[in-house]
């Protein structure tokens, strides 16, 4: 199982987000499970082609995902996944 954490800024759009453990073998599978728990989250993270959106970053054990197109990066038991949106402003 992977432990998934989110930036606080994502709670503005999904107020019920919380750290949780999810059984998934890839980042794509993990997002499918998250979508079933938080409707609309996957559409916020990936575009209509299933690619990681430019304003979102995903890290696995502090390493940025390598496959931003298919999100096929493998998840290992006990890994930590961090999903965050880029913040900007002035």
Biopython code that builds the backbone (N, CA, C, O; Angstrom):
import numpy as np
from Bio.PDB.StructureBuilder import StructureBuilder

atoms = [
    (1, "UNK", "N", (0.831, -1.189, 0.000)),
    (1, "UNK", "CA", (0.000, 0.000, 0.000)),
    (1, "UNK", "C", (0.873, 1.249, 0.000)),
    (1, "UNK", "O", (1.952, 1.277, 0.592)),
    (2, "UNK", "N", (0.392, 2.253, -0.661)),
    (2, "UNK", "CA", (1.079, 3.540, -0.716)),
    (2, "UNK", "C", (0.341, 4.527, 0.188)),
    (2, "UNK", "O", (-0.889, 4.536, 0.234)),
    (3, "UNK", "N", (1.088, 5.342, 0.893)),
    (3, "UNK", "CA", (0.497, 6.405, 1.692)),
    (3, "UNK", "C", (0.455, 7.659, 0.835)),
    (3, "UNK", "O", (1.483, 8.100, 0.322)),
    (4, "UNK", "N", (-0.728, 8.230, 0.682)),
    (4, "UNK", "CA", (-0.912, 9.401, -0.171)),
    (4, "UNK", "C", (-1.154, 10.622, 0.694)),
    (4, "UNK", "O", (-1.974, 10.607, 1.612)),
    (5, "UNK", "N", (-0.418, 11.685, 0.379)),
    (5, "UNK", "CA", (-0.568, 12.960, 1.076)),
    (5, "UNK", "C", (-0.842, 14.043, 0.040)),
    (5, "UNK", "O", (-0.465, 13.911, -1.124)),
    (6, "UNK", "N", (-1.491, 15.093, 0.465)),
    (6, "UNK", "CA", (-1.885, 16.186, -0.421)),
    (6, "UNK", "C", (-1.454, 17.519, 0.173)),
    (6, "UNK", "O", (-1.347, 17.656, 1.392)),
    (7, "UNK", "N", (-1.206, 18.506, -0.692)),
    (7, "UNK", "CA", (-0.939, 19.847, -0.181)),
    (7, "UNK", "C", (-2.233, 20.425, 0.387)),
    (7, "UNK", "O", (-3.339, 20.068, -0.019)),
    (8, "UNK", "N", (-2.050, 21.312, 1.324)),
    (8, "UNK", "CA", (-3.210, 21.956, 1.933)),
    (8, "UNK", "C", (-4.024, 22.723, 0.894)),
    (8, "UNK", "O", (-5.249, 22.801, 0.996)),
    (9, "UNK", "N", (-3.347, 23.288, -0.107)),
    (9, "UNK", "CA", (-4.039, 24.092, -1.117)),
    (9, "UNK", "C", (-5.095, 23.286, -1.867)),
    (9, "UNK", "O", (-6.094, 23.856, -2.305)),
    (10, "UNK", "N", (-4.904, 21.994, -2.025)),
    (10, "UNK", "CA", (-5.903, 21.167, -2.711)),
    (10, "UNK", "C", (-7.204, 21.048, -1.917)),
    (10, "UNK", "O", (-8.262, 20.773, -2.485)),
    (11, "UNK", "N", (-7.121, 21.254, -0.613)),
    (11, "UNK", "CA", (-8.326, 21.170, 0.219)),
    (11, "UNK", "C", (-9.318, 22.275, -0.107)),
    (11, "UNK", "O", (-10.498, 22.169, 0.228)),
    (12, "UNK", "N", (-8.855, 23.323, -0.751)),
    (12, "UNK", "CA", (-9.777, 24.383, -1.171)),
    (12, "UNK", "C", (-10.794, 23.827, -2.165)),
    (12, "UNK", "O", (-11.960, 24.223, -2.165)),
    (13, "UNK", "N", (-10.338, 22.910, -3.008)),
    (13, "UNK", "CA", (-11.216, 22.307, -4.009)),
    (13, "UNK", "C", (-11.839, 21.002, -3.529)),
    (13, "UNK", "O", (-12.934, 20.639, -3.959)),
    (14, "UNK", "N", (-11.143, 20.296, -2.635)),
    (14, "UNK", "CA", (-11.603, 19.010, -2.120)),
    (14, "UNK", "C", (-11.446, 19.004, -0.605)),
    (14, "UNK", "O", (-10.474, 18.454, -0.086)),
    (15, "UNK", "N", (-12.392, 19.611, 0.110)),
    (15, "UNK", "CA", (-12.231, 19.817, 1.557)),
    (15, "UNK", "C", (-12.147, 18.533, 2.383)),
    (15, "UNK", "O", (-11.678, 18.570, 3.520)),
    (16, "UNK", "N", (-12.590, 17.404, 1.839)),
    (16, "UNK", "CA", (-12.554, 16.159, 2.602)),
    (16, "UNK", "C", (-11.266, 15.358, 2.405)),
    (16, "UNK", "O", (-11.135, 14.262, 2.951)),
    (17, "UNK", "N", (-10.318, 15.886, 1.638)),
    (17, "UNK", "CA", (-9.054, 15.177, 1.400)),
    (17, "UNK", "C", (-8.357, 14.880, 2.716)),
    (17, "UNK", "O", (-8.315, 15.710, 3.624)),
    (18, "UNK", "N", (-7.816, 13.682, 2.792)),
    (18, "UNK", "CA", (-7.037, 13.320, 3.973)),
    (18, "UNK", "C", (-5.982, 12.298, 3.570)),
    (18, "UNK", "O", (-6.130, 11.596, 2.570)),
    (19, "UNK", "N", (-4.938, 12.227, 4.344)),
    (19, "UNK", "CA", (-3.907, 11.223, 4.104)),
    (19, "UNK", "C", (-4.544, 9.850, 4.228)),
    (19, "UNK", "O", (-5.330, 9.598, 5.141)),
    (20, "UNK", "N", (-4.198, 8.963, 3.300)),
    (20, "UNK", "CA", (-4.730, 7.618, 3.390)),
    (20, "UNK", "C", (-3.809, 6.625, 2.715)),
    (20, "UNK", "O", (-2.951, 7.005, 1.918)),
    (21, "UNK", "N", (-3.984, 5.364, 3.031)),
    (21, "UNK", "CA", (-3.218, 4.293, 2.411)),
    (21, "UNK", "C", (-4.067, 3.664, 1.324)),
    (21, "UNK", "O", (-5.240, 3.359, 1.536)),
    (22, "UNK", "N", (-3.459, 3.471, 0.146)),
    (22, "UNK", "CA", (-4.192, 2.957, -1.008)),
    (22, "UNK", "C", (-3.396, 1.827, -1.633)),
    (22, "UNK", "O", (-2.177, 1.917, -1.784)),
    (23, "UNK", "N", (-4.093, 0.770, -1.993)),
    (23, "UNK", "CA", (-3.482, -0.369, -2.663)),
    (23, "UNK", "C", (-3.535, -0.135, -4.165)),
    (23, "UNK", "O", (-4.604, -0.233, -4.769)),
    (24, "UNK", "N", (-2.394, 0.173, -4.777)),
    (24, "UNK", "CA", (-2.307, 0.405, -6.212)),
    (24, "UNK", "C", (-0.871, 0.104, -6.646)),
    (24, "UNK", "O", (0.067, 0.278, -5.869)),
    (25, "UNK", "N", (-0.709, -0.350, -7.892)),
    (25, "UNK", "CA", (0.636, -0.691, -8.360)),
    (25, "UNK", "C", (1.261, 0.416, -9.205)),
    (25, "UNK", "O", (2.475, 0.416, -9.406)),
    (26, "UNK", "N", (0.454, 1.369, -9.709)),
    (26, "UNK", "CA", (0.976, 2.493, -10.487)),
    (26, "UNK", "C", (0.296, 3.785, -10.036)),
    (26, "UNK", "O", (-0.716, 3.761, -9.337)),
    (27, "UNK", "N", (0.869, 4.897, -10.448)),
    (27, "UNK", "CA", (0.269, 6.192, -10.129)),
    (27, "UNK", "C", (-1.104, 6.296, -10.783)),
    (27, "UNK", "O", (-2.035, 6.824, -10.175)),
    (28, "UNK", "N", (-1.244, 5.807, -11.996)),
    (28, "UNK", "CA", (-2.534, 5.845, -12.683)),
    (28, "UNK", "C", (-3.611, 5.086, -11.906)),
    (28, "UNK", "O", (-4.727, 5.582, -11.747)),
    (29, "UNK", "N", (-3.284, 3.897, -11.427)),
    (29, "UNK", "CA", (-4.238, 3.124, -10.618)),
    (29, "UNK", "C", (-4.584, 3.859, -9.334)),
    (29, "UNK", "O", (-5.739, 3.867, -8.910)),
    (30, "UNK", "N", (-3.593, 4.471, -8.721)),
    (30, "UNK", "CA", (-3.821, 5.229, -7.494)),
    (30, "UNK", "C", (-4.817, 6.357, -7.741)),
    (30, "UNK", "O", (-5.706, 6.591, -6.922)),
    (31, "UNK", "N", (-4.672, 7.055, -8.868)),
    (31, "UNK", "CA", (-5.601, 8.145, -9.193)),
    (31, "UNK", "C", (-7.010, 7.626, -9.436)),
    (31, "UNK", "O", (-7.982, 8.309, -9.113)),
    (32, "UNK", "N", (-7.136, 6.432, -9.998)),
    (32, "UNK", "CA", (-8.467, 5.840, -10.191)),
    (32, "UNK", "C", (-9.142, 5.588, -8.848)),
    (32, "UNK", "O", (-10.333, 5.851, -8.686)),
    (33, "UNK", "N", (-8.379, 5.080, -7.892)),
    (33, "UNK", "CA", (-8.943, 4.836, -6.553)),
    (33, "UNK", "C", (-9.312, 6.164, -5.896)),
    (33, "UNK", "O", (-10.384, 6.291, -5.303)),
    (34, "UNK", "N", (-8.425, 7.148, -6.003)),
    (34, "UNK", "CA", (-8.716, 8.456, -5.414)),
    (34, "UNK", "C", (-9.970, 9.075, -6.029)),
    (34, "UNK", "O", (-10.761, 9.706, -5.327)),
    (35, "UNK", "N", (-10.153, 8.896, -7.332)),
    (35, "UNK", "CA", (-11.339, 9.438, -8.007)),
    (35, "UNK", "C", (-12.614, 8.827, -7.433)),
    (35, "UNK", "O", (-13.630, 9.510, -7.307)),
    (36, "UNK", "N", (-12.559, 7.549, -7.087)),
    (36, "UNK", "CA", (-13.756, 6.922, -6.506)),
    (36, "UNK", "C", (-14.046, 7.454, -5.106)),
    (36, "UNK", "O", (-15.189, 7.422, -4.651)),
    (37, "UNK", "N", (-13.011, 7.944, -4.423)),
    (37, "UNK", "CA", (-13.194, 8.500, -3.078)),
    (37, "UNK", "C", (-13.485, 10.001, -3.100)),
    (37, "UNK", "O", (-14.189, 10.515, -2.230)),
    (38, "UNK", "N", (-12.940, 10.705, -4.104)),
    (38, "UNK", "CA", (-13.067, 12.159, -4.206)),
    (38, "UNK", "C", (-13.420, 12.519, -5.653)),
    (38, "UNK", "O", (-12.541, 12.802, -6.467)),
    (39, "UNK", "N", (-14.691, 12.503, -5.949)),
    (39, "UNK", "CA", (-15.153, 12.749, -7.308)),
    (39, "UNK", "C", (-14.623, 14.073, -7.848)),
    (39, "UNK", "O", (-14.778, 15.120, -7.219)),
    (40, "UNK", "N", (-13.994, 14.012, -9.028)),
    (40, "UNK", "CA", (-13.451, 15.200, -9.664)),
    (40, "UNK", "C", (-11.966, 15.399, -9.449)),
    (40, "UNK", "O", (-11.348, 16.195, -10.156)),
    (41, "UNK", "N", (-11.377, 14.704, -8.499)),
    (41, "UNK", "CA", (-9.956, 14.892, -8.196)),
    (41, "UNK", "C", (-9.075, 14.500, -9.380)),
    (41, "UNK", "O", (-8.127, 15.212, -9.710)),
    (42, "UNK", "N", (-9.378, 13.385, -10.013)),
    (42, "UNK", "CA", (-8.545, 12.925, -11.130)),
    (42, "UNK", "C", (-8.551, 13.953, -12.260)),
    (42, "UNK", "O", (-7.511, 14.208, -12.868)),
    (43, "UNK", "N", (-9.707, 14.542, -12.547)),
    (43, "UNK", "CA", (-9.801, 15.559, -13.582)),
    (43, "UNK", "C", (-9.027, 16.811, -13.239)),
    (43, "UNK", "O", (-8.633, 17.562, -14.132)),
    (44, "UNK", "N", (-8.806, 17.044, -11.978)),
    (44, "UNK", "CA", (-7.996, 18.184, -11.557)),
    (44, "UNK", "C", (-6.506, 17.875, -11.731)),
    (44, "UNK", "O", (-5.715, 18.772, -12.024)),
    (45, "UNK", "N", (-6.126, 16.610, -11.551)),
    (45, "UNK", "CA", (-4.729, 16.201, -11.588)),
    (45, "UNK", "C", (-4.248, 15.918, -13.013)),
    (45, "UNK", "O", (-3.118, 16.255, -13.365)),
    (46, "UNK", "N", (-5.105, 15.299, -13.836)),
    (46, "UNK", "CA", (-4.709, 14.956, -15.208)),
    (46, "UNK", "C", (-5.621, 15.657, -16.206)),
    (46, "UNK", "O", (-6.752, 16.024, -15.886)),
    (47, "UNK", "N", (-5.102, 15.838, -17.437)),
    (47, "UNK", "CA", (-5.899, 16.480, -18.484)),
    (47, "UNK", "C", (-6.778, 15.448, -19.198)),
    (47, "UNK", "O", (-6.844, 14.288, -18.792)),
    (48, "UNK", "N", (-7.450, 15.887, -20.264)),
    (48, "UNK", "CA", (-8.378, 15.011, -20.984)),
    (48, "UNK", "C", (-7.686, 13.832, -21.663)),
    (48, "UNK", "O", (-8.348, 12.869, -22.050)),
    (49, "UNK", "N", (-6.367, 13.896, -21.813)),
    (49, "UNK", "CA", (-5.603, 12.783, -22.393)),
    (49, "UNK", "C", (-5.008, 11.873, -21.327)),
    (49, "UNK", "O", (-4.350, 10.883, -21.648)),
    (50, "UNK", "N", (-5.238, 12.203, -20.061)),
    (50, "UNK", "CA", (-4.702, 11.407, -18.962)),
    (50, "UNK", "C", (-3.289, 11.783, -18.572)),
    (50, "UNK", "O", (-2.645, 11.052, -17.820)),
    (51, "UNK", "N", (-2.792, 12.904, -19.065)),
    (51, "UNK", "CA", (-1.448, 13.375, -18.747)),
    (51, "UNK", "C", (-1.485, 14.294, -17.532)),
    (51, "UNK", "O", (-2.467, 14.999, -17.300)),
    (52, "UNK", "N", (-0.415, 14.274, -16.773)),
    (52, "UNK", "CA", (-0.317, 15.136, -15.602)),
    (52, "UNK", "C", (-0.424, 16.595, -16.028)),
    (52, "UNK", "O", (0.281, 17.031, -16.938)),
    (53, "UNK", "N", (-1.305, 17.352, -15.371)),
    (53, "UNK", "CA", (-1.456, 18.770, -15.695)),
    (53, "UNK", "C", (-0.204, 19.543, -15.287)),
    (53, "UNK", "O", (0.508, 19.154, -14.362)),
    (54, "UNK", "N", (0.047, 20.633, -15.985)),
    (54, "UNK", "CA", (1.254, 21.431, -15.740)),
    (54, "UNK", "C", (1.280, 22.043, -14.341)),
    (54, "UNK", "O", (2.357, 22.269, -13.788)),
    (55, "UNK", "N", (0.120, 22.311, -13.767)),
    (55, "UNK", "CA", (0.089, 22.952, -12.458)),
    (55, "UNK", "C", (0.053, 21.957, -11.297)),
    (55, "UNK", "O", (-0.138, 22.346, -10.144)),
    (56, "UNK", "N", (0.239, 20.667, -11.607)),
    (56, "UNK", "CA", (0.207, 19.631, -10.577)),
    (56, "UNK", "C", (1.514, 18.847, -10.619)),
    (56, "UNK", "O", (2.046, 18.568, -11.694)),
    (57, "UNK", "N", (2.021, 18.498, -9.451)),
    (57, "UNK", "CA", (3.215, 17.659, -9.332)),
    (57, "UNK", "C", (2.897, 16.460, -8.461)),
    (57, "UNK", "O", (2.146, 16.563, -7.491)),
    (58, "UNK", "N", (3.471, 15.325, -8.813)),
    (58, "UNK", "CA", (3.339, 14.118, -8.002)),
    (58, "UNK", "C", (4.741, 13.600, -7.710)),
    (58, "UNK", "O", (5.572, 13.475, -8.610)),
    (59, "UNK", "N", (4.989, 13.302, -6.451)),
    (59, "UNK", "CA", (6.270, 12.767, -6.010)),
    (59, "UNK", "C", (6.057, 11.401, -5.376)),
    (59, "UNK", "O", (5.089, 11.180, -4.648)),
    (60, "UNK", "N", (6.972, 10.495, -5.663)),
    (60, "UNK", "CA", (6.996, 9.181, -5.021)),
    (60, "UNK", "C", (8.295, 9.120, -4.234)),
    (60, "UNK", "O", (9.382, 9.170, -4.810)),
    (61, "UNK", "N", (8.178, 9.014, -2.921)),
    (61, "UNK", "CA", (9.366, 9.008, -2.052)),
    (61, "UNK", "C", (10.317, 10.155, -2.413)),
    (61, "UNK", "O", (11.519, 9.942, -2.572)),
    (62, "UNK", "N", (9.781, 11.353, -2.539)),
    (62, "UNK", "CA", (10.533, 12.584, -2.802)),
    (62, "UNK", "C", (11.153, 12.672, -4.198)),
    (62, "UNK", "O", (12.006, 13.525, -4.441)),
    (63, "UNK", "N", (10.735, 11.804, -5.112)),
    (63, "UNK", "CA", (11.216, 11.851, -6.484)),
    (63, "UNK", "C", (10.032, 12.131, -7.407)),
    (63, "UNK", "O", (9.012, 11.444, -7.349)),
    (64, "UNK", "N", (10.179, 13.146, -8.257)),
    (64, "UNK", "CA", (9.097, 13.508, -9.181)),
    (64, "UNK", "C", (8.807, 12.340, -10.118)),
    (64, "UNK", "O", (9.727, 11.657, -10.568)),
    (65, "UNK", "N", (7.509, 12.108, -10.416)),
    (65, "UNK", "CA", (7.157, 11.026, -11.337)),
    (65, "UNK", "C", (7.899, 11.218, -12.659)),
    (65, "UNK", "O", (8.089, 12.343, -13.122)),
    (66, "UNK", "N", (8.306, 10.125, -13.242)),
    (66, "UNK", "CA", (9.055, 10.184, -14.501)),
    (66, "UNK", "C", (8.118, 10.161, -15.709)),
    (66, "UNK", "O", (8.381, 10.833, -16.706)),
    (67, "UNK", "N", (7.039, 9.399, -15.629)),
    (67, "UNK", "CA", (6.112, 9.255, -16.743)),
    (67, "UNK", "C", (4.916, 10.181, -16.528)),
    (67, "UNK", "O", (3.926, 9.795, -15.906)),
    (68, "UNK", "N", (5.014, 11.400, -17.043)),
    (68, "UNK", "CA", (3.924, 12.371, -16.883)),
    (68, "UNK", "C", (2.805, 12.152, -17.897)),
    (68, "UNK", "O", (1.744, 12.767, -17.790)),
    (69, "UNK", "N", (3.032, 11.279, -18.881)),
    (69, "UNK", "CA", (2.022, 11.034, -19.903)),
    (69, "UNK", "C", (1.057, 9.907, -19.514)),
    (69, "UNK", "O", (-0.159, 10.097, -19.535)),
    (70, "UNK", "N", (1.592, 8.747, -19.163)),
    (70, "UNK", "CA", (0.730, 7.604, -18.823)),
    (70, "UNK", "C", (0.656, 7.341, -17.326)),
    (70, "UNK", "O", (-0.156, 6.535, -16.873)),
    (71, "UNK", "N", (1.505, 8.022, -16.555)),
    (71, "UNK", "CA", (1.554, 7.850, -15.096)),
    (71, "UNK", "C", (1.743, 6.387, -14.715)),
    (71, "UNK", "O", (1.066, 5.857, -13.834)),
    (72, "UNK", "N", (2.690, 5.750, -15.409)),
    (72, "UNK", "CA", (2.941, 4.325, -15.207)),
    (72, "UNK", "C", (4.008, 4.054, -14.146)),
    (72, "UNK", "O", (4.381, 2.900, -13.934)),
    (73, "UNK", "N", (4.503, 5.090, -13.478)),
    (73, "UNK", "CA", (5.503, 4.888, -12.432)),
    (73, "UNK", "C", (4.972, 3.872, -11.430)),
    (73, "UNK", "O", (3.825, 3.953, -10.993)),
    (74, "UNK", "N", (5.824, 2.913, -11.073)),
    (74, "UNK", "CA", (5.434, 1.840, -10.163)),
    (74, "UNK", "C", (5.433, 2.324, -8.714)),
    (74, "UNK", "O", (6.268, 3.133, -8.311)),
    (75, "UNK", "N", (4.494, 1.817, -7.960)),
    (75, "UNK", "CA", (4.417, 2.090, -6.531)),
    (75, "UNK", "C", (4.795, 0.823, -5.793)),
    (75, "UNK", "O", (4.365, -0.272, -6.157)),
    (76, "UNK", "N", (5.596, 0.975, -4.760)),
    (76, "UNK", "CA", (5.998, -0.168, -3.953)),
    (76, "UNK", "C", (5.303, -0.103, -2.607)),
    (76, "UNK", "O", (4.853, 0.956, -2.170)),
    (77, "UNK", "N", (5.225, -1.243, -1.965)),
    (77, "UNK", "CA", (4.582, -1.304, -0.658)),
    (77, "UNK", "C", (5.313, -0.386, 0.318)),
    (77, "UNK", "O", (6.531, -0.471, 0.471)),
    (78, "UNK", "N", (4.570, 0.476, 0.963)),
    (78, "UNK", "CA", (5.141, 1.389, 1.947)),
    (78, "UNK", "C", (5.658, 2.698, 1.386)),
    (78, "UNK", "O", (6.193, 3.513, 2.137)),
    (79, "UNK", "N", (5.515, 2.923, 0.091)),
    (79, "UNK", "CA", (6.010, 4.178, -0.475)),
    (79, "UNK", "C", (5.090, 5.342, -0.095)),
    (79, "UNK", "O", (3.928, 5.155, 0.265)),
    (80, "UNK", "N", (5.651, 6.537, -0.190)),
    (80, "UNK", "CA", (4.899, 7.754, 0.097)),
    (80, "UNK", "C", (4.684, 8.511, -1.205)),
    (80, "UNK", "O", (5.630, 8.763, -1.952)),
    (81, "UNK", "N", (3.438, 8.870, -1.472)),
    (81, "UNK", "CA", (3.086, 9.631, -2.670)),
    (81, "UNK", "C", (2.571, 10.985, -2.204)),
    (81, "UNK", "O", (1.735, 11.067, -1.304)),
    (82, "UNK", "N", (3.080, 12.045, -2.824)),
    (82, "UNK", "CA", (2.679, 13.400, -2.453)),
    (82, "UNK", "C", (2.135, 14.083, -3.689)),
    (82, "UNK", "O", (2.840, 14.193, -4.692)),
    (83, "UNK", "N", (0.893, 14.545, -3.639)),
    (83, "UNK", "CA", (0.246, 15.227, -4.747)),
    (83, "UNK", "C", (0.085, 16.692, -4.369)),
    (83, "UNK", "O", (-0.497, 17.027, -3.337)),
    (84, "UNK", "N", (0.615, 17.557, -5.231)),
    (84, "UNK", "CA", (0.560, 18.985, -4.921)),
    (84, "UNK", "C", (0.288, 19.803, -6.161)),
    (84, "UNK", "O", (0.643, 19.415, -7.274)),
    (85, "UNK", "N", (-0.338, 20.924, -5.955)),
    (85, "UNK", "CA", (-0.552, 21.860, -7.052)),
    (85, "UNK", "C", (0.495, 22.964, -6.952)),
    (85, "UNK", "O", (0.914, 23.351, -5.861)),
    (86, "UNK", "N", (0.904, 23.457, -8.106)),
    (86, "UNK", "CA", (1.835, 24.579, -8.113)),
    (86, "UNK", "C", (1.094, 25.837, -7.708)),
    (86, "UNK", "O", (-0.048, 26.050, -8.117)),
    (87, "UNK", "N", (1.725, 26.656, -6.921)),
    (87, "UNK", "CA", (1.121, 27.902, -6.470)),
    (87, "UNK", "C", (1.814, 29.070, -7.150)),
    (87, "UNK", "O", (3.032, 29.058, -7.332)),
    (88, "UNK", "N", (1.054, 30.058, -7.517)),
    (88, "UNK", "CA", (1.632, 31.249, -8.114)),
    (88, "UNK", "C", (0.859, 32.457, -7.627)),
    (88, "UNK", "O", (-0.182, 32.327, -6.982)),
    (89, "UNK", "N", (1.355, 33.582, -7.930)),
    (89, "UNK", "CA", (0.684, 34.800, -7.498)),
    (89, "UNK", "C", (1.690, 35.923, -7.369)),
    (89, "UNK", "O", (2.876, 35.768, -7.663)),
    (90, "UNK", "N", (1.199, 37.016, -6.937)),
    (90, "UNK", "CA", (2.120, 38.141, -6.842)),
    (90, "UNK", "C", (1.631, 39.148, -5.859)),
    (90, "UNK", "O", (2.282, 40.170, -5.645)),
]
sb = StructureBuilder()
sb.init_structure("model")
sb.init_model(0)
sb.init_chain("A")
sb.init_seg("    ")
for serial, (resi, resn, name, xyz) in enumerate(atoms, 1):
    if name == "N":
        sb.init_residue(resn, " ", resi, " ")
    sb.init_atom(name, np.array(xyz, "f"), 0.0, 1.0, " ", f" {name:<3s}", serial, name[0])
structure = sb.get_structure()
